[in-house]
């Protein structure tokens, strides 16, 4: 997704870097890619592509789907 | 090839420069510890879109001149226990630099 946005010229690494640095200090000890994903959600929301609520709803739906598998 | 910069560059290798001691809000790509410190231009790196503008989704143009500046570690830290000749190279955009005053450390 990050690659697609960059390939389309819709976002730059500098923007993601800003969001990573803007994360709350309480999250600094979280794993690298968790912070990265968190920052990417903020970037998507800022650009108006989607909202954090939409992402979280989709994640919850996927989780339920996976858990319902036999 | 680097995009064209709006203005000719102000510094050459060997020039002594001082990093602005300012704390503007926003995403600023300069470490706090180097603000207000002086060093020597080690080389000119080229002109690049301003990453402080790119970070907010703008095009970063006109391109800004970037220099690699060599600082003495003893000039940077209040207490430095390493060797006196140790240095730090840092790439700094021209808009943060001014000619160093003669007596500046």
Backbone of each chain as nested JSON, in Angstrom:
{
  "chains": [
    {"id": "A", "residues": [
      {"number": 1, "name": "UNK", "atoms": {"N": [0.833, -1.204, 0.0], "CA": [0.0, 0.0, 0.0], "C": [0.873, 1.262, 0.0]}},
      {"number": 2, "name": "UNK", "atoms": {"N": [1.897, 1.225, 0.858], "CA": [2.824, 2.351, 0.904], "C": [3.491, 2.503, -0.469]}},
      {"number": 3, "name": "UNK", "atoms": {"N": [3.904, 1.363, -1.039], "CA": [4.569, 1.376, -2.335], "C": [3.649, 1.901, -3.43]}},
      {"number": 4, "name": "UNK", "atoms": {"N": [2.374, 1.51, -3.368], "CA": [1.408, 1.951, -4.377], "C": [1.226, 3.464, -4.308]}},
      {"number": 5, "name": "UNK", "atoms": {"N": [1.106, 3.991, -3.104], "CA": [0.931, 5.439, -2.951], "C": [2.145, 6.189, -3.491]}},
      {"number": 6, "name": "UNK", "atoms": {"N": [3.325, 5.626, -3.218], "CA": [4.539, 6.301, -3.704], "C": [4.629, 6.222, -5.206]}},
      {"number": 7, "name": "UNK", "atoms": {"N": [4.3, 5.04, -5.774], "CA": [4.39, 4.864, -7.219], "C": [3.439, 5.82, -7.934]}},
      {"number": 8, "name": "UNK", "atoms": {"N": [2.296, 6.093, -7.309], "CA": [1.313, 7.002, -7.904], "C": [1.624, 8.469, -7.602]}},
      {"number": 9, "name": "UNK", "atoms": {"N": [2.698, 8.695, -6.868], "CA": [3.051, 10.071, -6.525], "C": [2.101, 10.694, -5.512]}},
      {"number": 10, "name": "UNK", "atoms": {"N": [1.437, 9.857, -4.712], "CA": [0.442, 10.372, -3.763], "C": [1.023, 10.623, -2.375]}},
      {"number": 11, "name": "UNK", "atoms": {"N": [2.176, 10.022, -2.079], "CA": [2.805, 10.313, -0.789], "C": [4.304, 10.112, -0.919]}},
      {"number": 12, "name": "UNK", "atoms": {"N": [5.01, 10.682, 0.041], "CA": [6.473, 10.611, 0.025], "C": [6.961, 10.076, 1.358]}},
      {"number": 13, "name": "UNK", "atoms": {"N": [8.179, 9.551, 1.319], "CA": [8.77, 9.006, 2.537], "C": [8.887, 10.093, 3.616]}},
      {"number": 14, "name": "UNK", "atoms": {"N": [9.087, 11.329, 3.185], "CA": [9.238, 12.43, 4.148], "C": [7.969, 12.613, 4.989]}},
      {"number": 15, "name": "UNK", "atoms": {"N": [6.823, 12.369, 4.361], "CA": [5.558, 12.532, 5.082], "C": [5.385, 11.438, 6.126]}},
      {"number": 16, "name": "UNK", "atoms": {"N": [5.735, 10.209, 5.732], "CA": [5.625, 9.105, 6.69], "C": [6.599, 9.323, 7.85]}},
      {"number": 17, "name": "UNK", "atoms": {"N": [7.786, 9.806, 7.529], "CA": [8.798, 10.079, 8.559], "C": [8.269, 11.11, 9.566]}},
      {"number": 18, "name": "UNK", "atoms": {"N": [7.603, 12.128, 9.055], "CA": [7.038, 13.14, 9.96], "C": [6.025, 12.503, 10.899]}},
      {"number": 19, "name": "UNK", "atoms": {"N": [5.149, 11.635, 10.342], "CA": [4.137, 11.013, 11.195], "C": [4.77, 10.07, 12.216]}},
      {"number": 20, "name": "UNK", "atoms": {"N": [5.824, 9.37, 11.831], "CA": [6.501, 8.481, 12.79], "C": [7.061, 9.311, 13.94]}},
      {"number": 21, "name": "UNK", "atoms": {"N": [7.658, 10.454, 13.598], "CA": [8.239, 11.292, 14.653], "C": [7.161, 11.987, 15.49]}},
      {"number": 22, "name": "UNK", "atoms": {"N": [5.962, 12.097, 14.948], "CA": [4.868, 12.754, 15.675], "C": [4.127, 11.812, 16.628]}},
      {"number": 23, "name": "UNK", "atoms": {"N": [4.445, 10.522, 16.594], "CA": [3.753, 9.582, 17.485], "C": [4.049, 9.944, 18.945]}},
      {"number": 24, "name": "UNK", "atoms": {"N": [3.107, 9.615, 19.814], "CA": [3.27, 9.949, 21.231], "C": [4.468, 9.196, 21.812]}},
      {"number": 25, "name": "UNK", "atoms": {"N": [5.221, 9.862, 22.695], "CA": [6.406, 9.229, 23.292], "C": [6.094, 7.908, 23.999]}},
      {"number": 26, "name": "UNK", "atoms": {"N": [4.855, 7.746, 24.476], "CA": [4.482, 6.498, 25.157], "C": [4.624, 5.291, 24.24]}},
      {"number": 27, "name": "UNK", "atoms": {"N": [4.624, 5.521, 22.936], "CA": [4.697, 4.405, 21.994], "C": [6.088, 4.111, 21.467]}},
      {"number": 28, "name": "UNK", "atoms": {"N": [7.097, 4.817, 21.976], "CA": [8.446, 4.688, 21.416], "C": [9.022, 3.278, 21.54]}},
      {"number": 29, "name": "UNK", "atoms": {"N": [8.566, 2.521, 22.547], "CA": [9.142, 1.183, 22.729], "C": [8.368, 0.116, 21.951]}},
      {"number": 30, "name": "UNK", "atoms": {"N": [7.395, 0.513, 21.188], "CA": [6.675, -0.481, 20.366], "C": [7.564, -0.895, 19.197]}},
      {"number": 31, "name": "UNK", "atoms": {"N": [7.283, -2.101, 18.625], "CA": [8.12, -2.58, 17.515], "C": [8.098, -1.611, 16.333]}},
      {"number": 32, "name": "UNK", "atoms": {"N": [9.183, -1.627, 15.588], "CA": [9.376, -0.704, 14.467], "C": [8.185, -0.663, 13.523]}},
      {"number": 33, "name": "UNK", "atoms": {"N": [7.73, -1.828, 13.066], "CA": [6.668, -1.822, 12.063], "C": [5.298, -1.492, 12.645]}},
      {"number": 34, "name": "UNK", "atoms": {"N": [5.134, -1.667, 13.959], "CA": [3.882, -1.21, 14.587], "C": [3.814, 0.312, 14.572]}},
      {"number": 35, "name": "UNK", "atoms": {"N": [4.944, 0.932, 14.885], "CA": [4.978, 2.402, 14.863], "C": [4.773, 2.901, 13.438]}},
      {"number": 36, "name": "UNK", "atoms": {"N": [5.37, 2.167, 12.528], "CA": [5.287, 2.482, 11.111], "C": [3.824, 2.418, 10.652]}},
      {"number": 37, "name": "UNK", "atoms": {"N": [3.102, 1.328, 11.016], "CA": [1.709, 1.149, 10.618], "C": [0.831, 2.224, 11.248]}},
      {"number": 38, "name": "UNK", "atoms": {"N": [1.128, 2.533, 12.498], "CA": [0.386, 3.573, 13.214], "C": [0.529, 4.91, 12.486]}},
      {"number": 39, "name": "UNK", "atoms": {"N": [1.753, 5.226, 12.124], "CA": [2.029, 6.484, 11.43], "C": [1.365, 6.489, 10.052]}},
      {"number": 40, "name": "UNK", "atoms": {"N": [1.349, 5.336, 9.411], "CA": [0.753, 5.251, 8.075], "C": [-0.758, 5.492, 8.132]}},
      {"number": 41, "name": "UNK", "atoms": {"N": [-1.411, 4.986, 9.204], "CA": [-2.85, 5.262, 9.409], "C": [-3.08, 6.767, 9.506]}},
      {"number": 42, "name": "UNK", "atoms": {"N": [-2.225, 7.434, 10.274], "CA": [-2.353, 8.888, 10.429], "C": [-2.2, 9.595, 9.085]}},
      {"number": 43, "name": "UNK", "atoms": {"N": [-1.249, 9.106, 8.283], "CA": [-0.995, 9.725, 6.975], "C": [-2.194, 9.534, 6.04]}},
      {"number": 44, "name": "UNK", "atoms": {"N": [-2.753, 8.316, 6.022], "CA": [-3.92, 8.044, 5.169], "C": [-5.088, 8.935, 5.55]}},
      {"number": 45, "name": "UNK", "atoms": {"N": [-5.245, 9.125, 6.854], "CA": [-6.343, 9.955, 7.339], "C": [-6.116, 11.419, 6.956]}},
      {"number": 46, "name": "UNK", "atoms": {"N": [-4.866, 11.87, 7.167], "CA": [-4.529, 13.26, 6.837], "C": [-4.793, 13.567, 5.369]}},
      {"number": 47, "name": "UNK", "atoms": {"N": [-4.492, 12.607, 4.51], "CA": [-4.66, 12.82, 3.083], "C": [-6.097, 12.602, 2.627]}},
      {"number": 48, "name": "UNK", "atoms": {"N": [-6.932, 12.138, 3.546], "CA": [-8.335, 11.963, 3.208], "C": [-8.63, 10.706, 2.409]}},
      {"number": 49, "name": "UNK", "atoms": {"N": [-7.685, 9.761, 2.372], "CA": [-7.905, 8.526, 1.614], "C": [-8.822, 7.566, 2.357]}},
      {"number": 50, "name": "UNK", "atoms": {"N": [-8.685, 7.542, 3.648], "CA": [-9.549, 6.697, 4.471], "C": [-9.453, 7.218, 5.895]}},
      {"number": 51, "name": "UNK", "atoms": {"N": [-10.182, 6.595, 6.793], "CA": [-10.13, 7.053, 8.183], "C": [-9.637, 5.92, 9.068]}},
      {"number": 52, "name": "UNK", "atoms": {"N": [-9.149, 6.301, 10.223], "CA": [-8.703, 5.305, 11.197], "C": [-9.869, 4.378, 11.569]}},
      {"number": 53, "name": "UNK", "atoms": {"N": [-11.082, 4.947, 11.681], "CA": [-12.264, 4.148, 12.031], "C": [-12.508, 3.075, 10.968]}},
      {"number": 54, "name": "UNK", "atoms": {"N": [-12.38, 3.455, 9.694], "CA": [-12.589, 2.494, 8.605], "C": [-11.545, 1.375, 8.665]}},
      {"number": 55, "name": "UNK", "atoms": {"N": [-10.299, 1.763, 8.915], "CA": [-9.224, 0.769, 8.979], "C": [-9.471, -0.192, 10.144]}},
      {"number": 56, "name": "UNK", "atoms": {"N": [-9.827, 0.374, 11.292], "CA": [-10.04, -0.476, 12.467], "C": [-11.245, -1.386, 12.294]}},
      {"number": 57, "name": "UNK", "atoms": {"N": [-12.306, -0.885, 11.641], "CA": [-13.493, -1.712, 11.394], "C": [-13.131, -2.883, 10.479]}},
      {"number": 58, "name": "UNK", "atoms": {"N": [-12.335, -2.582, 9.464], "CA": [-11.93, -3.635, 8.518], "C": [-11.048, -4.67, 9.212]}},
      {"number": 59, "name": "UNK", "atoms": {"N": [-10.144, -4.182, 10.07], "CA": [-9.268, -5.104, 10.806], "C": [-10.077, -6.01, 11.729]}},
      {"number": 60, "name": "UNK", "atoms": {"N": [-11.086, -5.43, 12.383], "CA": [-11.93, -6.216, 13.285], "C": [-12.695, -7.272, 12.5]}},
      {"number": 61, "name": "UNK", "atoms": {"N": [-13.197, -6.885, 11.315], "CA": [-13.945, -7.824, 10.472], "C": [-13.044, -8.975, 10.026]}},
      {"number": 62, "name": "UNK", "atoms": {"N": [-11.818, -8.632, 9.64], "CA": [-10.875, -9.673, 9.199], "C": [-10.527, -10.614, 10.346]}},
      {"number": 63, "name": "UNK", "atoms": {"N": [-10.362, -10.029, 11.526], "CA": [-10.021, -10.845, 12.696], "C": [-11.154, -11.835, 12.992]}},
      {"number": 64, "name": "UNK", "atoms": {"N": [-12.392, -11.327, 12.951], "CA": [-13.557, -12.177, 13.224], "C": [-13.635, -13.311, 12.197]}},
      {"number": 65, "name": "UNK", "atoms": {"N": [-13.364, -12.957, 10.944], "CA": [-13.404, -13.933, 9.852], "C": [-12.37, -15.042, 10.084]}},
      {"number": 66, "name": "UNK", "atoms": {"N": [-11.179, -14.629, 10.465], "CA": [-10.105, -15.602, 10.691], "C": [-10.426, -16.494, 11.89]}},
      {"number": 67, "name": "UNK", "atoms": {"N": [-10.954, -15.886, 12.925], "CA": [-11.261, -16.655, 14.144], "C": [-12.422, -17.627, 13.941]}},
      {"number": 68, "name": "UNK", "atoms": {"N": [-13.302, -17.295, 12.979], "CA": [-14.475, -18.154, 12.73], "C": [-14.117, -19.382, 11.903]}},
      {"number": 69, "name": "UNK", "atoms": {"N": [-12.899, -19.382, 11.36], "CA": [-12.503, -20.54, 10.54], "C": [-12.35, -21.78, 11.418]}},
      {"number": 70, "name": "UNK", "atoms": {"N": [-12.752, -22.905, 10.868], "CA": [-12.649, -24.14, 11.647], "C": [-11.185, -24.558, 11.872]}}
    ]},
    {"id": "B", "residues": [
      {"number": 1, "name": "UNK", "atoms": {"N": [19.673, 13.768, -11.945], "CA": [20.243, 15.092, -11.738], "C": [19.389, 15.886, -10.771]}},
      {"number": 2, "name": "UNK", "atoms": {"N": [20.059, 16.668, -9.931], "CA": [19.332, 17.456, -8.938], "C": [18.519, 18.545, -9.62]}},
      {"number": 3, "name": "UNK", "atoms": {"N": [17.36, 18.88, -9.064], "CA": [16.603, 19.996, -9.614], "C": [17.352, 21.305, -9.387]}},
      {"number": 4, "name": "UNK", "atoms": {"N": [17.069, 22.264, -10.228], "CA": [17.775, 23.542, -10.128], "C": [17.402, 24.278, -8.852]}},
      {"number": 5, "name": "UNK", "atoms": {"N": [18.413, 24.884, -8.252], "CA": [18.167, 25.71, -7.079], "C": [17.854, 27.13, -7.544]}},
      {"number": 6, "name": "UNK", "atoms": {"N": [17.163, 27.859, -6.68], "CA": [16.731, 29.203, -7.058], "C": [17.887, 30.185, -7.086]}},
      {"number": 7, "name": "UNK", "atoms": {"N": [18.882, 29.96, -6.249], "CA": [19.949, 30.949, -6.114], "C": [21.305, 30.256, -6.09]}},
      {"number": 8, "name": "UNK", "atoms": {"N": [22.382, 30.989, -6.438], "CA": [23.711, 30.377, -6.38], "C": [24.073, 30.033, -4.94]}},
      {"number": 9, "name": "UNK", "atoms": {"N": [24.934, 29.055, -4.763], "CA": [25.256, 28.661, -3.388], "C": [26.174, 29.663, -2.719]}},
      {"number": 10, "name": "UNK", "atoms": {"N": [26.041, 29.723, -1.421], "CA": [26.74, 30.755, -0.642], "C": [28.075, 30.272, -0.101]}},
      {"number": 11, "name": "UNK", "atoms": {"N": [28.27, 28.947, 0.012], "CA": [29.467, 28.444, 0.701], "C": [30.287, 27.515, -0.176]}},
      {"number": 12, "name": "UNK", "atoms": {"N": [31.58, 27.442, 0.161], "CA": [32.524, 26.555, -0.521], "C": [33.176, 25.65, 0.527]}},
      {"number": 13, "name": "UNK", "atoms": {"N": [33.808, 24.569, 0.065], "CA": [34.565, 23.704, 0.975], "C": [35.571, 24.566, 1.736]}},
      {"number": 14, "name": "UNK", "atoms": {"N": [35.678, 24.3, 3.036], "CA": [36.628, 25.036, 3.856], "C": [36.042, 26.256, 4.549]}},
      {"number": 15, "name": "UNK", "atoms": {"N": [34.875, 26.695, 4.124], "CA": [34.24, 27.84, 4.797], "C": [33.792, 27.444, 6.198]}},
      {"number": 16, "name": "UNK", "atoms": {"N": [33.967, 28.373, 7.124], "CA": [33.496, 28.113, 8.48], "C": [32.073, 28.658, 8.61]}},
      {"number": 17, "name": "UNK", "atoms": {"N": [31.173, 27.791, 9.076], "CA": [29.75, 28.149, 9.118], "C": [29.174, 27.861, 10.503]}},
      {"number": 18, "name": "UNK", "atoms": {"N": [28.102, 28.579, 10.824], "CA": [27.396, 28.357, 12.086], "C": [25.956, 27.949, 11.783]}},
      {"number": 19, "name": "UNK", "atoms": {"N": [25.482, 26.932, 12.519], "CA": [24.098, 26.476, 12.375], "C": [23.208, 27.39, 13.212]}},
      {"number": 20, "name": "UNK", "atoms": {"N": [22.111, 27.823, 12.626], "CA": [21.202, 28.739, 13.338], "C": [20.732, 28.125, 14.653]}},
      {"number": 21, "name": "UNK", "atoms": {"N": [20.74, 28.956, 15.689], "CA": [20.196, 28.495, 16.976], "C": [18.749, 28.95, 17.047]}},
      {"number": 22, "name": "UNK", "atoms": {"N": [17.888, 28.193, 16.383], "CA": [16.464, 28.519, 16.378], "C": [15.688, 27.231, 16.572]}},
      {"number": 23, "name": "UNK", "atoms": {"N": [14.474, 27.365, 17.05], "CA": [13.63, 26.196, 17.318], "C": [12.253, 26.388, 16.708]}},
      {"number": 24, "name": "UNK", "atoms": {"N": [12.185, 26.49, 15.369], "CA": [10.878, 26.673, 14.741], "C": [10.012, 25.431, 14.94]}},
      {"number": 25, "name": "UNK", "atoms": {"N": [8.698, 25.624, 15.004], "CA": [7.808, 24.463, 15.159], "C": [7.78, 23.647, 13.869]}},
      {"number": 26, "name": "UNK", "atoms": {"N": [7.284, 22.436, 13.968], "CA": [7.121, 21.605, 12.777], "C": [8.216, 20.576, 12.635]}},
      {"number": 27, "name": "UNK", "atoms": {"N": [8.194, 19.908, 11.486], "CA": [9.125, 18.818, 11.203], "C": [10.407, 19.438, 10.664]}},
      {"number": 28, "name": "UNK", "atoms": {"N": [11.416, 19.576, 11.516], "CA": [12.669, 20.253, 11.141], "C": [13.803, 19.26, 11.158]}},
      {"number": 29, "name": "UNK", "atoms": {"N": [14.481, 19.143, 10.022], "CA": [15.466, 18.078, 9.888], "C": [16.863, 18.553, 10.268]}},
      {"number": 30, "name": "UNK", "atoms": {"N": [16.975, 18.978, 11.523], "CA": [18.276, 19.367, 12.052], "C": [18.308, 18.954, 13.527]}},
      {"number": 31, "name": "UNK", "atoms": {"N": [19.332, 18.214, 13.961], "CA": [19.339, 17.765, 15.361], "C": [19.454, 18.946, 16.331]}},
      {"number": 32, "name": "UNK", "atoms": {"N": [18.837, 18.809, 17.463], "CA": [18.884, 19.89, 18.463], "C": [20.307, 20.184, 18.892]}},
      {"number": 33, "name": "UNK", "atoms": {"N": [21.118, 19.118, 19.055], "CA": [22.442, 19.314, 19.638], "C": [23.382, 20.119, 18.761]}},
      {"number": 34, "name": "UNK", "atoms": {"N": [23.043, 20.264, 17.48], "CA": [23.977, 20.949, 16.585], "C": [23.593, 22.419, 16.371]}},
      {"number": 35, "name": "UNK", "atoms": {"N": [22.414, 22.794, 16.869], "CA": [21.958, 24.176, 16.68], "C": [22.881, 25.118, 17.447]}},
      {"number": 36, "name": "UNK", "atoms": {"N": [23.333, 26.152, 16.78], "CA": [24.234, 27.117, 17.41], "C": [25.708, 26.745, 17.319]}},
      {"number": 37, "name": "UNK", "atoms": {"N": [26.03, 25.569, 16.772], "CA": [27.433, 25.113, 16.699], "C": [28.04, 25.486, 15.343]}},
      {"number": 38, "name": "UNK", "atoms": {"N": [29.37, 25.574, 15.336], "CA": [30.083, 25.934, 14.11], "C": [30.991, 24.802, 13.641]}},
      {"number": 39, "name": "UNK", "atoms": {"N": [31.176, 24.734, 12.335], "CA": [32.059, 23.73, 11.752], "C": [32.545, 24.194, 10.393]}},
      {"number": 40, "name": "UNK", "atoms": {"N": [33.278, 23.307, 9.706], "CA": [33.827, 23.635, 8.39], "C": [33.062, 22.881, 7.306]}},
      {"number": 41, "name": "UNK", "atoms": {"N": [32.778, 23.569, 6.227], "CA": [32.15, 22.895, 5.089], "C": [33.152, 21.89, 4.533]}},
      {"number": 42, "name": "UNK", "atoms": {"N": [32.766, 20.621, 4.54], "CA": [33.648, 19.563, 4.066], "C": [33.462, 19.372, 2.557]}},
      {"number": 43, "name": "UNK", "atoms": {"N": [32.199, 19.453, 2.117], "CA": [31.91, 19.396, 0.682], "C": [30.493, 19.902, 0.412]}},
      {"number": 44, "name": "UNK", "atoms": {"N": [30.289, 20.253, -0.828], "CA": [28.952, 20.605, -1.295], "C": [28.312, 19.332, -1.824]}},
      {"number": 45, "name": "UNK", "atoms": {"N": [27.091, 19.037, -1.419], "CA": [26.448, 17.764, -1.775], "C": [25.483, 17.876, -2.954]}},
      {"number": 46, "name": "UNK", "atoms": {"N": [25.086, 19.093, -3.302], "CA": [24.1, 19.254, -4.372], "C": [22.884, 20.002, -3.865]}},
      {"number": 47, "name": "UNK", "atoms": {"N": [21.923, 20.178, -4.76], "CA": [20.678, 20.855, -4.387], "C": [19.54, 19.842, -4.444]}},
      {"number": 48, "name": "UNK", "atoms": {"N": [18.698, 19.852, -3.408], "CA": [17.626, 18.863, -3.298], "C": [16.337, 19.548, -2.847]}},
      {"number": 49, "name": "UNK", "atoms": {"N": [15.19, 18.97, -3.243], "CA": [13.925, 19.506, -2.73], "C": [13.961, 19.53, -1.195]}},
      {"number": 50, "name": "UNK", "atoms": {"N": [13.44, 20.583, -0.625], "CA": [13.5, 20.771, 0.822], "C": [12.668, 19.705, 1.544]}},
      {"number": 51, "name": "UNK", "atoms": {"N": [13.311, 18.807, 2.303], "CA": [12.569, 17.727, 2.954], "C": [11.587, 18.22, 4.011]}},
      {"number": 52, "name": "UNK", "atoms": {"N": [11.822, 19.426, 4.516], "CA": [10.903, 19.987, 5.516], "C": [9.578, 20.391, 4.873]}},
      {"number": 53, "name": "UNK", "atoms": {"N": [9.608, 20.638, 3.568], "CA": [8.383, 20.916, 2.82], "C": [7.769, 19.614, 2.313]}},
      {"number": 54, "name": "UNK", "atoms": {"N": [8.625, 18.706, 1.818], "CA": [8.141, 17.405, 1.335], "C": [7.369, 16.69, 2.438]}},
      {"number": 55, "name": "UNK", "atoms": {"N": [7.8, 16.878, 3.676], "CA": [7.173, 16.195, 4.813], "C": [5.718, 16.597, 4.995]}},
      {"number": 56, "name": "UNK", "atoms": {"N": [5.34, 17.744, 4.421], "CA": [3.949, 18.203, 4.535], "C": [3.196, 18.08, 3.216]}},
      {"number": 57, "name": "UNK", "atoms": {"N": [3.805, 17.343, 2.265], "CA": [3.106, 17.086, 1.016], "C": [3.31, 18.143, -0.065]}},
      {"number": 58, "name": "UNK", "atoms": {"N": [4.197, 19.119, 0.175], "CA": [4.486, 20.122, -0.855], "C": [5.648, 19.638, -1.724]}},
      {"number": 59, "name": "UNK", "atoms": {"N": [5.945, 20.388, -2.799], "CA": [6.955, 19.881, -3.748], "C": [8.396, 20.175, -3.33]}},
      {"number": 60, "name": "UNK", "atoms": {"N": [8.586, 21.0, -2.314], "CA": [9.939, 21.252, -1.818], "C": [10.786, 22.119, -2.721]}},
      {"number": 61, "name": "UNK", "atoms": {"N": [10.157, 22.745, -3.7], "CA": [10.916, 23.572, -4.644], "C": [10.792, 25.053, -4.295]}},
      {"number": 62, "name": "UNK", "atoms": {"N": [11.784, 25.864, -4.588], "CA": [13.038, 25.527, -5.263], "C": [13.938, 24.639, -4.392]}},
      {"number": 63, "name": "UNK", "atoms": {"N": [14.801, 23.882, -5.057], "CA": [15.717, 23.004, -4.347], "C": [16.652, 23.817, -3.458]}},
      {"number": 64, "name": "UNK", "atoms": {"N": [17.059, 23.209, -2.358], "CA": [17.959, 23.879, -1.402], "C": [19.348, 23.267, -1.499]}},
      {"number": 65, "name": "UNK", "atoms": {"N": [20.361, 24.119, -1.321], "CA": [21.74, 23.625, -1.327], "C": [22.037, 22.873, -0.039]}},
      {"number": 66, "name": "UNK", "atoms": {"N": [22.699, 21.736, -0.198], "CA": [23.027, 20.897, 0.96], "C": [24.55, 20.78, 1.078]}},
      {"number": 67, "name": "UNK", "atoms": {"N": [25.044, 20.903, 2.297], "CA": [26.484, 20.808, 2.555], "C": [26.764, 19.755, 3.604]}},
      {"number": 68, "name": "UNK", "atoms": {"N": [27.905, 19.095, 3.458], "CA": [28.381, 18.237, 4.543], "C": [29.312, 19.102, 5.396]}},
      {"number": 69, "name": "UNK", "atoms": {"N": [28.941, 19.247, 6.661], "CA": [29.708, 20.123, 7.554], "C": [30.405, 19.261, 8.601]}},
      {"number": 70, "name": "UNK", "atoms": {"N": [31.682, 19.551, 8.807], "CA": [32.465, 18.777, 9.785], "C": [32.634, 19.592, 11.076]}},
      {"number": 71, "name": "UNK", "atoms": {"N": [32.148, 18.995, 12.155], "CA": [32.222, 19.628, 13.472], "C": [33.237, 18.892, 14.329]}},
      {"number": 72, "name": "UNK", "atoms": {"N": [33.861, 19.612, 15.239], "CA": [34.722, 18.972, 16.245], "C": [33.82, 18.504, 17.386]}},
      {"number": 73, "name": "UNK", "atoms": {"N": [34.008, 17.252, 17.8], "CA": [33.163, 16.732, 18.889], "C": [33.277, 17.596, 20.155]}},
      {"number": 74, "name": "UNK", "atoms": {"N": [34.493, 18.085, 20.417], "CA": [34.647, 18.895, 21.638], "C": [33.874, 20.213, 21.565]}},
      {"number": 75, "name": "UNK", "atoms": {"N": [33.525, 20.638, 20.346], "CA": [32.724, 21.86, 20.214], "C": [31.241, 21.595, 20.451]}},
      {"number": 76, "name": "UNK", "atoms": {"N": [30.845, 20.328, 20.317], "CA": [29.413, 20.013, 20.347], "C": [28.901, 19.741, 21.757]}},
      {"number": 77, "name": "UNK", "atoms": {"N": [29.679, 18.964, 22.529], "CA": [29.167, 18.471, 23.802], "C": [29.749, 19.252, 24.975]}},
      {"number": 78, "name": "UNK", "atoms": {"N": [28.935, 19.482, 26.004], "CA": [29.415, 20.204, 27.189], "C": [30.611, 19.48, 27.819]}},
      {"number": 79, "name": "UNK", "atoms": {"N": [30.522, 18.147, 27.852], "CA": [31.644, 17.351, 28.373], "C": [31.917, 16.277, 27.335]}},
      {"number": 80, "name": "UNK", "atoms": {"N": [33.129, 16.303, 26.766], "CA": [33.469, 15.285, 25.775], "C": [34.773, 14.619, 26.184]}},
      {"number": 81, "name": "UNK", "atoms": {"N": [34.684, 13.313, 26.468], "CA": [35.844, 12.592, 26.986], "C": [36.668, 11.904, 25.902]}},
      {"number": 82, "name": "UNK", "atoms": {"N": [36.2, 11.968, 24.656], "CA": [36.915, 11.283, 23.583], "C": [38.149, 12.053, 23.147]}},
      {"number": 83, "name": "UNK", "atoms": {"N": [38.756, 11.578, 22.067], "CA": [39.971, 12.217, 21.565], "C": [39.668, 13.621, 21.041]}},
      {"number": 84, "name": "UNK", "atoms": {"N": [40.591, 14.514, 21.248], "CA": [40.376, 15.928, 20.908], "C": [40.162, 16.133, 19.413]}},
      {"number": 85, "name": "UNK", "atoms": {"N": [40.703, 15.223, 18.594], "CA": [40.581, 15.426, 17.148], "C": [39.339, 14.752, 16.545]}},
      {"number": 86, "name": "UNK", "atoms": {"N": [38.507, 14.115, 17.373], "CA": [37.318, 13.438, 16.842], "C": [36.349, 14.444, 16.218]}},
      {"number": 87, "name": "UNK", "atoms": {"N": [35.758, 14.011, 15.118], "CA": [34.851, 14.917, 14.4], "C": [33.502, 14.249, 14.145]}},
      {"number": 88, "name": "UNK", "atoms": {"N": [32.551, 15.065, 13.75], "CA": [31.232, 14.586, 13.351], "C": [30.88, 15.268, 12.032]}},
      {"number": 89, "name": "UNK", "atoms": {"N": [30.494, 14.471, 11.03], "CA": [30.032, 15.05, 9.766], "C": [28.511, 15.011, 9.74]}},
      {"number": 90, "name": "UNK", "atoms": {"N": [27.935, 16.125, 9.348], "CA": [26.479, 16.214, 9.332], "C": [26.082, 16.986, 8.078]}},
      {"number": 91, "name": "UNK", "atoms": {"N": [25.028, 16.523, 7.414], "CA": [24.582, 17.251, 6.227], "C": [23.516, 18.265, 6.61]}},
      {"number": 92, "name": "UNK", "atoms": {"N": [23.774, 19.511, 6.236], "CA": [22.938, 20.625, 6.678], "C": [22.537, 21.461, 5.472]}},
      {"number": 93, "name": "UNK", "atoms": {"N": [21.281, 21.831, 5.42], "CA": [20.818, 22.683, 4.322], "C": [21.242, 24.125, 4.535]}},
      {"number": 94, "name": "UNK", "atoms": {"N": [21.419, 24.795, 3.402], "CA": [21.945, 26.166, 3.437], "C": [21.086, 27.117, 4.257]}},
      {"number": 95, "name": "UNK", "atoms": {"N": [19.762, 26.897, 4.274], "CA": [18.904, 27.854, 4.987], "C": [19.117, 27.822, 6.501]}},
      {"number": 96, "name": "UNK", "atoms": {"N": [19.918, 26.85, 6.992], "CA": [20.24, 26.813, 8.419], "C": [21.601, 27.424, 8.709]}},
      {"number": 97, "name": "UNK", "atoms": {"N": [22.36, 27.76, 7.666], "CA": [23.765, 28.14, 7.853], "C": [24.001, 29.625, 7.622]}},
      {"number": 98, "name": "UNK", "atoms": {"N": [24.939, 30.153, 8.388], "CA": [25.428, 31.502, 8.12], "C": [26.943, 31.472, 8.274]}},
      {"number": 99, "name": "UNK", "atoms": {"N": [27.65, 32.463, 7.706], "CA": [29.101, 32.487, 7.879], "C": [29.425, 32.599, 9.368]}},
      {"number": 100, "name": "UNK", "atoms": {"N": [30.402, 31.801, 9.833], "CA": [30.739, 31.836, 11.26], "C": [31.466, 33.141, 11.579]}},
      {"number": 101, "name": "UNK", "atoms": {"N": [31.219, 33.65, 12.779], "CA": [31.98, 34.82, 13.227], "C": [33.393, 34.351, 13.569]}},
      {"number": 102, "name": "UNK", "atoms": {"N": [34.347, 35.25, 13.455], "CA": [35.754, 34.898, 13.671], "C": [36.014, 34.229, 15.009]}},
      {"number": 103, "name": "UNK", "atoms": {"N": [35.343, 34.726, 16.053], "CA": [35.636, 34.229, 17.4], "C": [34.724, 33.079, 17.808]}},
      {"number": 104, "name": "UNK", "atoms": {"N": [33.824, 32.635, 16.9], "CA": [32.898, 31.563, 17.274], "C": [33.651, 30.248, 17.45]}},
      {"number": 105, "name": "UNK", "atoms": {"N": [33.178, 29.412, 18.347], "CA": [33.851, 28.128, 18.579], "C": [33.36, 27.107, 17.581]}}
    ]}
  ]
}
